[in-house]
Amino acid sequence: MHLVAIAWIYVVLLMAVAEALSAQGTVLGAFFTLLLYGVLPLGLVLYVLSTPARKRA
């Protein structure tokens, strides 16, 4: 599962860099791309998938 998370954040990071370096993109747009496509969804998925492990501990 961690490998999928690393790959997901890598792709989102590349999307954010492309947004920031684009002629029509902005750094603010890159920040929100990273936040809304990467950090928030990935955090939510990892939190939900780790719930059974927390209950066992």
PDB file with SEQRES, HELIX, SHEET and CRYST1 records, atoms N, CA, C and O in Angstrom:
SEQRES   1 A   57  MET HIS LEU VAL ALA ILE ALA TRP ILE TYR VAL VAL LEU          
SEQRES   2 A   57  LEU MET ALA VAL ALA GLU ALA LEU SER ALA GLN GLY THR          
SEQRES   3 A   57  VAL LEU GLY ALA PHE PHE THR LEU LEU LEU TYR GLY VAL          
SEQRES   4 A   57  LEU PRO LEU GLY LEU VAL LEU TYR VAL LEU SER THR PRO          
SEQRES   5 A   57  ALA ARG LYS ARG ALA                                          
HELIX    1 AA1 HIS A    2  LEU A   21  1                                  20    
HELIX    2 AA2 VAL A   27  LEU A   34  1                                   8    
HELIX    3 AA3 LEU A   35  VAL A   39  3                                   5    
HELIX    4 AA4 LEU A   40  LEU A   49  1                                  10    
HELIX    5 AA5 THR A   51  ARG A   56  1                                   6    
CRYST1    1.000    1.000    1.000  90.00  90.00  90.00 P 1           1          
ATOM      1  N   MET A   1       0.818  -1.191   0.000  1.00  0.00           N  
ATOM      2  CA  MET A   1       0.000   0.000   0.000  1.00  0.00           C  
ATOM      3  C   MET A   1       0.864   1.258   0.000  1.00  0.00           C  
ATOM      4  O   MET A   1       0.512   2.260  -0.622  1.00  0.00           O  
ATOM      5  N   HIS A   2       1.985   1.200   0.694  1.00  0.00           N  
ATOM      6  CA  HIS A   2       2.843   2.377   0.743  1.00  0.00           C  
ATOM      7  C   HIS A   2       3.464   2.670  -0.619  1.00  0.00           C  
ATOM      8  O   HIS A   2       3.714   3.828  -0.954  1.00  0.00           O  
ATOM      9  N   LEU A   3       3.711   1.634  -1.397  1.00  0.00           N  
ATOM     10  CA  LEU A   3       4.259   1.842  -2.737  1.00  0.00           C  
ATOM     11  C   LEU A   3       3.269   2.595  -3.616  1.00  0.00           C  
ATOM     12  O   LEU A   3       3.665   3.468  -4.388  1.00  0.00           O  
ATOM     13  N   VAL A   4       2.001   2.268  -3.507  1.00  0.00           N  
ATOM     14  CA  VAL A   4       0.962   2.971  -4.265  1.00  0.00           C  
ATOM     15  C   VAL A   4       0.881   4.424  -3.809  1.00  0.00           C  
ATOM     16  O   VAL A   4       0.721   5.325  -4.633  1.00  0.00           O  
ATOM     17  N   ALA A   5       0.990   4.654  -2.518  1.00  0.00           N  
ATOM     18  CA  ALA A   5       0.937   6.021  -1.993  1.00  0.00           C  
ATOM     19  C   ALA A   5       2.126   6.846  -2.484  1.00  0.00           C  
ATOM     20  O   ALA A   5       1.968   8.015  -2.836  1.00  0.00           O  
ATOM     21  N   ILE A   6       3.302   6.248  -2.507  1.00  0.00           N  
ATOM     22  CA  ILE A   6       4.489   6.951  -2.998  1.00  0.00           C  
ATOM     23  C   ILE A   6       4.343   7.267  -4.476  1.00  0.00           C  
ATOM     24  O   ILE A   6       4.680   8.368  -4.912  1.00  0.00           O  
ATOM     25  N   ALA A   7       3.843   6.314  -5.249  1.00  0.00           N  
ATOM     26  CA  ALA A   7       3.643   6.547  -6.682  1.00  0.00           C  
ATOM     27  C   ALA A   7       2.597   7.635  -6.913  1.00  0.00           C  
ATOM     28  O   ALA A   7       2.769   8.483  -7.789  1.00  0.00           O  
ATOM     29  N   TRP A   8       1.527   7.617  -6.142  1.00  0.00           N  
ATOM     30  CA  TRP A   8       0.471   8.626  -6.282  1.00  0.00           C  
ATOM     31  C   TRP A   8       1.020  10.028  -6.004  1.00  0.00           C  
ATOM     32  O   TRP A   8       0.775  10.955  -6.776  1.00  0.00           O  
ATOM     33  N   ILE A   9       1.756  10.182  -4.912  1.00  0.00           N  
ATOM     34  CA  ILE A   9       2.268  11.502  -4.559  1.00  0.00           C  
ATOM     35  C   ILE A   9       3.323  11.953  -5.565  1.00  0.00           C  
ATOM     36  O   ILE A   9       3.464  13.151  -5.810  1.00  0.00           O  
ATOM     37  N   TYR A  10       4.065  11.014  -6.152  1.00  0.00           N  
ATOM     38  CA  TYR A  10       5.049  11.350  -7.187  1.00  0.00           C  
ATOM     39  C   TYR A  10       4.357  11.920  -8.423  1.00  0.00           C  
ATOM     40  O   TYR A  10       4.794  12.934  -8.967  1.00  0.00           O  
ATOM     41  N   VAL A  11       3.290  11.277  -8.862  1.00  0.00           N  
ATOM     42  CA  VAL A  11       2.553  11.751 -10.034  1.00  0.00           C  
ATOM     43  C   VAL A  11       1.925  13.114  -9.752  1.00  0.00           C  
ATOM     44  O   VAL A  11       1.960  13.999 -10.606  1.00  0.00           O  
ATOM     45  N   VAL A  12       1.363  13.285  -8.582  1.00  0.00           N  
ATOM     46  CA  VAL A  12       0.746  14.567  -8.233  1.00  0.00           C  
ATOM     47  C   VAL A  12       1.809  15.658  -8.127  1.00  0.00           C  
ATOM     48  O   VAL A  12       1.565  16.799  -8.517  1.00  0.00           O  
ATOM     49  N   LEU A  13       2.969  15.321  -7.609  1.00  0.00           N  
ATOM     50  CA  LEU A  13       4.056  16.293  -7.534  1.00  0.00           C  
ATOM     51  C   LEU A  13       4.481  16.737  -8.929  1.00  0.00           C  
ATOM     52  O   LEU A  13       4.726  17.922  -9.156  1.00  0.00           O  
ATOM     53  N   LEU A  14       4.568  15.794  -9.865  1.00  0.00           N  
ATOM     54  CA  LEU A  14       4.901  16.156 -11.241  1.00  0.00           C  
ATOM     55  C   LEU A  14       3.816  17.020 -11.869  1.00  0.00           C  
ATOM     56  O   LEU A  14       4.121  17.937 -12.631  1.00  0.00           O  
ATOM     57  N   MET A  15       2.553  16.739 -11.559  1.00  0.00           N  
ATOM     58  CA  MET A  15       1.462  17.586 -12.047  1.00  0.00           C  
ATOM     59  C   MET A  15       1.596  19.003 -11.501  1.00  0.00           C  
ATOM     60  O   MET A  15       1.387  19.971 -12.232  1.00  0.00           O  
ATOM     61  N   ALA A  16       1.938  19.130 -10.241  1.00  0.00           N  
ATOM     62  CA  ALA A  16       2.076  20.449  -9.628  1.00  0.00           C  
ATOM     63  C   ALA A  16       3.259  21.212 -10.218  1.00  0.00           C  
ATOM     64  O   ALA A  16       3.172  22.420 -10.437  1.00  0.00           O  
ATOM     65  N   VAL A  17       4.348  20.524 -10.474  1.00  0.00           N  
ATOM     66  CA  VAL A  17       5.503  21.173 -11.095  1.00  0.00           C  
ATOM     67  C   VAL A  17       5.156  21.636 -12.501  1.00  0.00           C  
ATOM     68  O   VAL A  17       5.531  22.739 -12.901  1.00  0.00           O  
ATOM     69  N   ALA A  18       4.443  20.804 -13.254  1.00  0.00           N  
ATOM     70  CA  ALA A  18       4.025  21.197 -14.600  1.00  0.00           C  
ATOM     71  C   ALA A  18       3.091  22.400 -14.547  1.00  0.00           C  
ATOM     72  O   ALA A  18       3.158  23.278 -15.407  1.00  0.00           O  
ATOM     73  N   GLU A  19       2.234  22.442 -13.557  1.00  0.00           N  
ATOM     74  CA  GLU A  19       1.335  23.592 -13.388  1.00  0.00           C  
ATOM     75  C   GLU A  19       2.130  24.858 -13.071  1.00  0.00           C  
ATOM     76  O   GLU A  19       1.842  25.924 -13.614  1.00  0.00           O  
ATOM     77  N   ALA A  20       3.111  24.745 -12.208  1.00  0.00           N  
ATOM     78  CA  ALA A  20       3.887  25.918 -11.804  1.00  0.00           C  
ATOM     79  C   ALA A  20       4.758  26.442 -12.937  1.00  0.00           C  
ATOM     80  O   ALA A  20       4.952  27.652 -13.055  1.00  0.00           O  
ATOM     81  N   LEU A  21       5.284  25.554 -13.771  1.00  0.00           N  
ATOM     82  CA  LEU A  21       6.190  25.964 -14.839  1.00  0.00           C  
ATOM     83  C   LEU A  21       5.478  26.298 -16.138  1.00  0.00           C  
ATOM     84  O   LEU A  21       6.105  26.787 -17.078  1.00  0.00           O  
ATOM     85  N   SER A  22       4.191  26.045 -16.205  1.00  0.00           N  
ATOM     86  CA  SER A  22       3.424  26.343 -17.411  1.00  0.00           C  
ATOM     87  C   SER A  22       3.302  27.852 -17.598  1.00  0.00           C  
ATOM     88  O   SER A  22       3.305  28.617 -16.634  1.00  0.00           O  
ATOM     89  N   ALA A  23       3.196  28.258 -18.851  1.00  0.00           N  
ATOM     90  CA  ALA A  23       3.057  29.688 -19.146  1.00  0.00           C  
ATOM     91  C   ALA A  23       1.746  30.241 -18.601  1.00  0.00           C  
ATOM     92  O   ALA A  23       1.678  31.413 -18.230  1.00  0.00           O  
ATOM     93  N   GLN A  24       0.716  29.422 -18.550  1.00  0.00           N  
ATOM     94  CA  GLN A  24      -0.582  29.875 -18.060  1.00  0.00           C  
ATOM     95  C   GLN A  24      -0.856  29.425 -16.629  1.00  0.00           C  
ATOM     96  O   GLN A  24      -1.909  29.738 -16.074  1.00  0.00           O  
ATOM     97  N   GLY A  25       0.069  28.705 -16.037  1.00  0.00           N  
ATOM     98  CA  GLY A  25      -0.122  28.218 -14.675  1.00  0.00           C  
ATOM     99  C   GLY A  25       0.460  29.174 -13.649  1.00  0.00           C  
ATOM    100  O   GLY A  25       1.207  30.093 -13.984  1.00  0.00           O  
ATOM    101  N   THR A  26       0.105  28.941 -12.402  1.00  0.00           N  
ATOM    102  CA  THR A  26       0.616  29.765 -11.305  1.00  0.00           C  
ATOM    103  C   THR A  26       1.118  28.867 -10.185  1.00  0.00           C  
ATOM    104  O   THR A  26       0.807  27.677 -10.133  1.00  0.00           O  
ATOM    105  N   VAL A  27       1.888  29.451  -9.305  1.00  0.00           N  
ATOM    106  CA  VAL A  27       2.371  28.707  -8.140  1.00  0.00           C  
ATOM    107  C   VAL A  27       1.203  28.392  -7.207  1.00  0.00           C  
ATOM    108  O   VAL A  27       1.171  27.332  -6.583  1.00  0.00           O  
ATOM    109  N   LEU A  28       0.256  29.305  -7.114  1.00  0.00           N  
ATOM    110  CA  LEU A  28      -0.930  29.051  -6.294  1.00  0.00           C  
ATOM    111  C   LEU A  28      -1.730  27.877  -6.854  1.00  0.00           C  
ATOM    112  O   LEU A  28      -2.226  27.043  -6.096  1.00  0.00           O  
ATOM    113  N   GLY A  29      -1.855  27.813  -8.168  1.00  0.00           N  
ATOM    114  CA  GLY A  29      -2.530  26.680  -8.798  1.00  0.00           C  
ATOM    115  C   GLY A  29      -1.792  25.379  -8.544  1.00  0.00           C  
ATOM    116  O   GLY A  29      -2.413  24.337  -8.335  1.00  0.00           O  
ATOM    117  N   ALA A  30      -0.470  25.436  -8.560  1.00  0.00           N  
ATOM    118  CA  ALA A  30       0.330  24.246  -8.274  1.00  0.00           C  
ATOM    119  C   ALA A  30       0.139  23.800  -6.832  1.00  0.00           C  
ATOM    120  O   ALA A  30       0.062  22.604  -6.551  1.00  0.00           O  
ATOM    121  N   PHE A  31       0.064  24.762  -5.919  1.00  0.00           N  
ATOM    122  CA  PHE A  31      -0.163  24.438  -4.512  1.00  0.00           C  
ATOM    123  C   PHE A  31      -1.500  23.739  -4.320  1.00  0.00           C  
ATOM    124  O   PHE A  31      -1.584  22.726  -3.626  1.00  0.00           O  
ATOM    125  N   PHE A  32      -2.548  24.283  -4.939  1.00  0.00           N  
ATOM    126  CA  PHE A  32      -3.865  23.671  -4.791  1.00  0.00           C  
ATOM    127  C   PHE A  32      -3.952  22.334  -5.528  1.00  0.00           C  
ATOM    128  O   PHE A  32      -4.683  21.442  -5.096  1.00  0.00           O  
ATOM    129  N   THR A  33      -3.226  22.184  -6.621  1.00  0.00           N  
ATOM    130  CA  THR A  33      -3.157  20.885  -7.287  1.00  0.00           C  
ATOM    131  C   THR A  33      -2.551  19.853  -6.348  1.00  0.00           C  
ATOM    132  O   THR A  33      -3.076  18.749  -6.200  1.00  0.00           O  
ATOM    133  N   LEU A  34      -1.453  20.217  -5.722  1.00  0.00           N  
ATOM    134  CA  LEU A  34      -0.796  19.304  -4.787  1.00  0.00           C  
ATOM    135  C   LEU A  34      -1.692  18.994  -3.594  1.00  0.00           C  
ATOM    136  O   LEU A  34      -1.759  17.852  -3.139  1.00  0.00           O  
ATOM    137  N   LEU A  35      -2.370  20.000  -3.099  1.00  0.00           N  
ATOM    138  CA  LEU A  35      -3.221  19.813  -1.928  1.00  0.00           C  
ATOM    139  C   LEU A  35      -4.470  18.997  -2.255  1.00  0.00           C  
ATOM    140  O   LEU A  35      -4.785  18.038  -1.550  1.00  0.00           O  
ATOM    141  N   LEU A  36      -5.180  19.369  -3.314  1.00  0.00           N  
ATOM    142  CA  LEU A  36      -6.483  18.760  -3.592  1.00  0.00           C  
ATOM    143  C   LEU A  36      -6.397  17.434  -4.349  1.00  0.00           C  
ATOM    144  O   LEU A  36      -7.312  16.616  -4.255  1.00  0.00           O  
ATOM    145  N   TYR A  37      -5.319  17.208  -5.095  1.00  0.00           N  
ATOM    146  CA  TYR A  37      -5.167  15.935  -5.794  1.00  0.00           C  
ATOM    147  C   TYR A  37      -4.248  14.974  -5.056  1.00  0.00           C  
ATOM    148  O   TYR A  37      -4.270  13.772  -5.319  1.00  0.00           O  
ATOM    149  N   GLY A  38      -3.444  15.489  -4.137  1.00  0.00           N  
ATOM    150  CA  GLY A  38      -2.451  14.649  -3.501  1.00  0.00           C  
ATOM    151  C   GLY A  38      -2.629  14.461  -2.018  1.00  0.00           C  
ATOM    152  O   GLY A  38      -2.949  13.364  -1.561  1.00  0.00           O  
ATOM    153  N   VAL A  39      -2.427  15.515  -1.263  1.00  0.00           N  
ATOM    154  CA  VAL A  39      -2.333  15.389   0.191  1.00  0.00           C  
ATOM    155  C   VAL A  39      -3.666  14.989   0.819  1.00  0.00           C  
ATOM    156  O   VAL A  39      -3.722  14.037   1.598  1.00  0.00           O  
ATOM    157  N   LEU A  40      -4.724  15.699   0.492  1.00  0.00           N  
ATOM    158  CA  LEU A  40      -6.020  15.406   1.125  1.00  0.00           C  
ATOM    159  C   LEU A  40      -6.577  14.029   0.747  1.00  0.00           C  
ATOM    160  O   LEU A  40      -6.938  13.274   1.650  1.00  0.00           O  
ATOM    161  N   PRO A  41      -6.666  13.661  -0.540  1.00  0.00           N  
ATOM    162  CA  PRO A  41      -7.196  12.329  -0.857  1.00  0.00           C  
ATOM    163  C   PRO A  41      -6.318  11.195  -0.324  1.00  0.00           C  
ATOM    164  O   PRO A  41      -6.821  10.188   0.175  1.00  0.00           O  
ATOM    165  N   LEU A  42      -5.007  11.372  -0.438  1.00  0.00           N  
ATOM    166  CA  LEU A  42      -4.109  10.321   0.034  1.00  0.00           C  
ATOM    167  C   LEU A  42      -4.179  10.180   1.551  1.00  0.00           C  
ATOM    168  O   LEU A  42      -4.161   9.065   2.073  1.00  0.00           O  
ATOM    169  N   GLY A  43      -4.259  11.290   2.250  1.00  0.00           N  
ATOM    170  CA  GLY A  43      -4.403  11.229   3.704  1.00  0.00           C  
ATOM    171  C   GLY A  43      -5.684  10.539   4.120  1.00  0.00           C  
ATOM    172  O   GLY A  43      -5.690   9.740   5.057  1.00  0.00           O  
ATOM    173  N   LEU A  44      -6.773  10.845   3.424  1.00  0.00           N  
ATOM    174  CA  LEU A  44      -8.058  10.217   3.730  1.00  0.00           C  
ATOM    175  C   LEU A  44      -8.022   8.713   3.465  1.00  0.00           C  
ATOM    176  O   LEU A  44      -8.488   7.928   4.291  1.00  0.00           O  
ATOM    177  N   VAL A  45      -7.480   8.314   2.335  1.00  0.00           N  
ATOM    178  CA  VAL A  45      -7.417   6.884   1.990  1.00  0.00           C  
ATOM    179  C   VAL A  45      -6.526   6.132   2.970  1.00  0.00           C  
ATOM    180  O   VAL A  45      -6.893   5.050   3.430  1.00  0.00           O  
ATOM    181  N   LEU A  46      -5.371   6.684   3.293  1.00  0.00           N  
ATOM    182  CA  LEU A  46      -4.485   6.003   4.238  1.00  0.00           C  
ATOM    183  C   LEU A  46      -5.101   5.938   5.632  1.00  0.00           C  
ATOM    184  O   LEU A  46      -4.898   4.958   6.349  1.00  0.00           O  
ATOM    185  N   TYR A  47      -5.844   6.957   6.023  1.00  0.00           N  
ATOM    186  CA  TYR A  47      -6.519   6.936   7.322  1.00  0.00           C  
ATOM    187  C   TYR A  47      -7.583   5.843   7.366  1.00  0.00           C  
ATOM    188  O   TYR A  47      -7.672   5.101   8.344  1.00  0.00           O  
ATOM    189  N   VAL A  48      -8.380   5.745   6.322  1.00  0.00           N  
ATOM    190  CA  VAL A  48      -9.455   4.741   6.288  1.00  0.00           C  
ATOM    191  C   VAL A  48      -8.872   3.334   6.227  1.00  0.00           C  
ATOM    192  O   VAL A  48      -9.371   2.430   6.898  1.00  0.00           O  
ATOM    193  N   LEU A  49      -7.827   3.138   5.433  1.00  0.00           N  
ATOM    194  CA  LEU A  49      -7.254   1.803   5.306  1.00  0.00           C  
ATOM    195  C   LEU A  49      -6.469   1.374   6.538  1.00  0.00           C  
ATOM    196  O   LEU A  49      -6.269   0.177   6.748  1.00  0.00           O  
ATOM    197  N   SER A  50      -6.023   2.316   7.353  1.00  0.00           N  
ATOM    198  CA  SER A  50      -5.285   1.931   8.557  1.00  0.00           C  
ATOM    199  C   SER A  50      -6.195   1.766   9.767  1.00  0.00           C  
ATOM    200  O   SER A  50      -5.704   1.462  10.854  1.00  0.00           O  
ATOM    201  N   THR A  51      -7.493   1.954   9.617  1.00  0.00           N  
ATOM    202  CA  THR A  51      -8.428   1.818  10.736  1.00  0.00           C  
ATOM    203  C   THR A  51      -8.407   0.415  11.351  1.00  0.00           C  
ATOM    204  O   THR A  51      -8.370   0.307  12.577  1.00  0.00           O  
ATOM    205  N   PRO A  52      -8.429  -0.671  10.554  1.00  0.00           N  
ATOM    206  CA  PRO A  52      -8.373  -2.002  11.185  1.00  0.00           C  
ATOM    207  C   PRO A  52      -7.088  -2.229  11.982  1.00  0.00           C  
ATOM    208  O   PRO A  52      -7.117  -2.900  13.014  1.00  0.00           O  
ATOM    209  N   ALA A  53      -5.982  -1.689  11.528  1.00  0.00           N  
ATOM    210  CA  ALA A  53      -4.725  -1.858  12.257  1.00  0.00           C  
ATOM    211  C   ALA A  53      -4.768  -1.129  13.596  1.00  0.00           C  
ATOM    212  O   ALA A  53      -4.196  -1.604  14.577  1.00  0.00           O  
ATOM    213  N   ARG A  54      -5.435   0.011  13.646  1.00  0.00           N  
ATOM    214  CA  ARG A  54      -5.549   0.741  14.907  1.00  0.00           C  
ATOM    215  C   ARG A  54      -6.468   0.019  15.878  1.00  0.00           C  
ATOM    216  O   ARG A  54      -6.242   0.066  17.087  1.00  0.00           O  
ATOM    217  N   LYS A  55      -7.497  -0.647  15.376  1.00  0.00           N  
ATOM    218  CA  LYS A  55      -8.423  -1.361  16.262  1.00  0.00           C  
ATOM    219  C   LYS A  55      -7.758  -2.584  16.892  1.00  0.00           C  
ATOM    220  O   LYS A  55      -8.064  -2.942  18.029  1.00  0.00           O  
ATOM    221  N   ARG A  56      -6.844  -3.228  16.151  1.00  0.00           N  
ATOM    222  CA  ARG A  56      -6.163  -4.410  16.677  1.00  0.00           C  
ATOM    223  C   ARG A  56      -5.152  -4.047  17.750  1.00  0.00           C  
ATOM    224  O   ARG A  56      -4.909  -4.842  18.658  1.00  0.00           O  
ATOM    225  N   ALA A  57      -4.564  -2.880  17.667  1.00  0.00           N  
ATOM    226  CA  ALA A  57      -3.483  -2.502  18.592  1.00  0.00           C  
ATOM    227  C   ALA A  57      -4.000  -2.163  19.974  1.00  0.00           C  
ATOM    228  O   ALA A  57      -3.216  -1.827  20.862  1.00  0.00           O  
TER     229      ALA A  57                                                      
END                                                                             
